[in-house]
Amino acid sequence: MTAQVDRPTLDTVSHAATTPDSEQPWSELGLKEDEYASIREIVGRRPTSAELAMYSVMWSEHCSYKSSKVHFSLWGENTTDEMREKLLVGIGENAGVVDIGDGWAVTFKVESHNHPSYVEPYQGAATGVGGIIRDIMSMGARPIAVMDPLRFGNLHHPDTQRVLPGVVAGVGGYGNCIGLPNIGGEVVFDDCYQGNPLVNALCVGAMRVEDIHLAKASGVGNKVILFGAKTGGDGIGGVSVLASETFDEGGPTKRPAVQVGDPFAEKVLIECCLDLYAAHVVDGIQDLGGAGLSCATSELASNGDGGMQIELDRVPLRDASLRPEEILMSESQERMMAVVEPGKLDEFMAITDRWDVEATVLGEVTDGDHLVITWHGEVIVDVPPRSVAHEGPTYHRPLARPDYLDLLQAGGAATLAKPVDGDGLRSDLLTLLASPNLCDKSWITDQYDRYVLGNTALAMPDDAGVVRVDEETGRGVAISTDCNSRFAKLDPYTGAQLALAESYRNVATAGAVPLAVTDCLNFGSPEDPGVMWQFRESVKGIAEGCKTLGIPVTGGNVSFYNQTGDTAIHPTPVIGVLGVMDDVARRTPSGWKTAGQVIYLLGATRNELDGGEWAHVVHGHLGGLPPKVDLGAEQLLGDILVNASRDGLVDAAHDLSDGGLAIALAEATMRYGVGARIWLDEVCERDGIDAFTALFSESTARVVVSVPRSEEVRFTDMCTARGQVHARIGVVDDETDGLDVQGHFSVGLSDMTDAHTRTLREVFAG
């Protein structure tokens, strides 16, 4: 005999109206007491258990931005009409869209999946990739590439060795199975991420301008269709709750399950969606990511011009025991929701049938103003959709400049012991090349397919990823993500602008015109006034920096509660910049190949070592003030690099950032195994610095380039005419083994390569 399972009485709207004093688990669902009171006021009674589930996930920090959105007015205040000219879809949709010319549009976005990836590294990272891909799909685009900015704790800590291999396998496994090239990102190690690794994922997609789709449910009588994978118990509450609490003893005692991804199902879903778009049978569309059906139904209805009615019992399930509120909270992957005109329903279903994608009509758009959800004919949700999706709580969190900052900024690197001779310079260079943040990352990146689809023009270890969009003309885009969190720790405003500047510079270094920005803002607890001050300063820095550079923020993500107990991560505003190229065949790689070419350093060098890799690696030091930001110099440098690329004046270009000139020269040499002779006298004399500062300073707005001798006069004339600081510092020499920094030291290619490549392999590959 089968045992009978007692099920709780269905909590309908009518039942809720007659039982106002029933206790509800609002605290266990992450709601505050005043938030629960607000929900009761909105619905005019106590909420049903299904309504409470919806509000709890949609009002979570991850979904509602309740602590951060008061600061987003800075985006609008600093976005000019000129910046909006190429912006087709901005902040508020699933992803931003920009016009790249010739009738092509590109959509891109970066998001976090930090907390799930700590709990279950493989699936957390894999579903992070899957989720950002669906954001791009929902805009009407074909995904064409992904990137993965990653941050971990101490390389030698056992938990890093647990988390990192799983995260990398998840990123690679999902992207490789779908067949999308991974063209770049970052891997950074710092003790501050020990309990809170950061797994950010970026996707870029392409479409014709006329094919843009939006998340809205309009047109009374239009059908609401759920299609894709069945709904299961994985990810109930998922990222919505995980990303809204710190990892400490006071957090939730029961962690929600991390979502489980199926990349092969997502690949089929991509092709199915593209066929649906091509057939013009989709009126509105929304992916199901964080908050699942709660998000998809409420956002579609909120963005539309009416209400919506949904029959929840029609949802295809993998687990028949799921309760209604669990179905609404499930974050099962590979699902989409579409709004379809009745006359196009048969064609929609025929296309999903052809792709063997399950599709179910759940309901329709109504002429009311409420989202109504039923369960076997009983009303279990009856709410204003905007109150769920867009009108959640707004917090003006206290802000306070942290007390530690004065002492931290006072302790600069000026007092640190520096090498006194060439042997010391050589030793420090090799030490930096072997350090976790600067070492070769190929043990990681070799697990990613960077050339699938055949349109990748540049990928790691080059400064930016470049992918072709139009196979006929060669038009394409370059993308880079960057952030030095130590700079942001020292000064969050400047640190955010430095991240923006570096990403901007990397895109220009590849030969692309910077066009737009996406960001993933990773911070500690918003309940800490010091963290909120860091956040506000970072947002202000990005917004004002974008205005100066003339490129808009198109969207992004905020990830709070990256904190263990009272210990928060360094503020980590990861900035992604996208640039456009007329023809990716003209892209500029980061290493030189041709002997006899002359090497130029563009930009001025100052004594700026605070927060840099030399101080961090050699001395374990963090203090002082980060390098000066000069966005005007970055713009000028970007123009020089783009024009030089178009006119064939440079064959290689490498930005100067972490580790300064020394690391840039070493990486440019190792890229293709061709040596160089370098002299520093002119730069040292012009900038009033010594050889050590010339090699290891991290002053901004600097790039090294190799110039064919036949183009040297044209190149220097252009620099002189535009007022670009430049100096001839060397020559590419295939007879030089590695680097010969004349008058100081020589270091062989094999010595550099051995130091550079052994670090990760010794830890993870034995």
Buried (B, 14 or more C-beta within 10 A) or exposed (E): EEEEEEEEEBBBBBBBEEEEEEEBEBEEBBBEEEBBEBBBEBBEBBBBBBBBBBBBBBBBBBBBBBBBBBBBEBBEEBBEEEBEEBBBBBBEBBBBBBBBBEEBBBBBBBBBBBBBBBBBBBBBBBBBBBBBBBBBBBBBBBBBBBBBBBBBBBBEBEBBBEBBBBBBBBBBBBBBBBEBBBBBBBBBBBBBBBBBBBBBBBBBBBBEBEBBBBBBBBBEEBBBBBBBBBBBBBBBBBBBBBBBBBBBEEBBEEBBBBBBBBBEBBBBBBEBBBBBBEEEBBBBBBBBBBBBBBBBBBBBBBBBEBBBBBBBBEBBBEBEEBBBBBBBBBBBBBBBBBBBBEEBBEBBBEBBEEBEBEBBBBBBBBEBEBBBBBBEEBBBBBBBBBBBBBBBBEBEBEBEEBEEBEEBBEEBBEEBEBBEEBEBBBBBBBBBBBBBBBBBBBBBBEBBBBEBBEBBBBBBBBBBBBBBBBEEBBBBBBBBBBBBBBBBBBBBBBBBBBBBBBBBBBBBBBBBBBBBBBBBBBBBBBBBBBBBBBBBBBBBBBBBBBBBBBBBBBBBBBBBBBBBEEBBBBBBBBBBBBBBBBBBEBBBBBBBBBBEBBBBBBBBBBBBBBBBBBBBBBBEBBBBBBBEBBBEBBBBBBBBBBBBBBEEBBBBBBBBBBBBBBBBBBBBBBBBEBBBBBBBEEBBEEBEBEBBBBBBBBBBBBBBBBBBEEBBEBBBEBBEEEEBBBBBBBBBBBEBBBBBBEEBBBBBBEBBBEBBBBBBEEBBEE
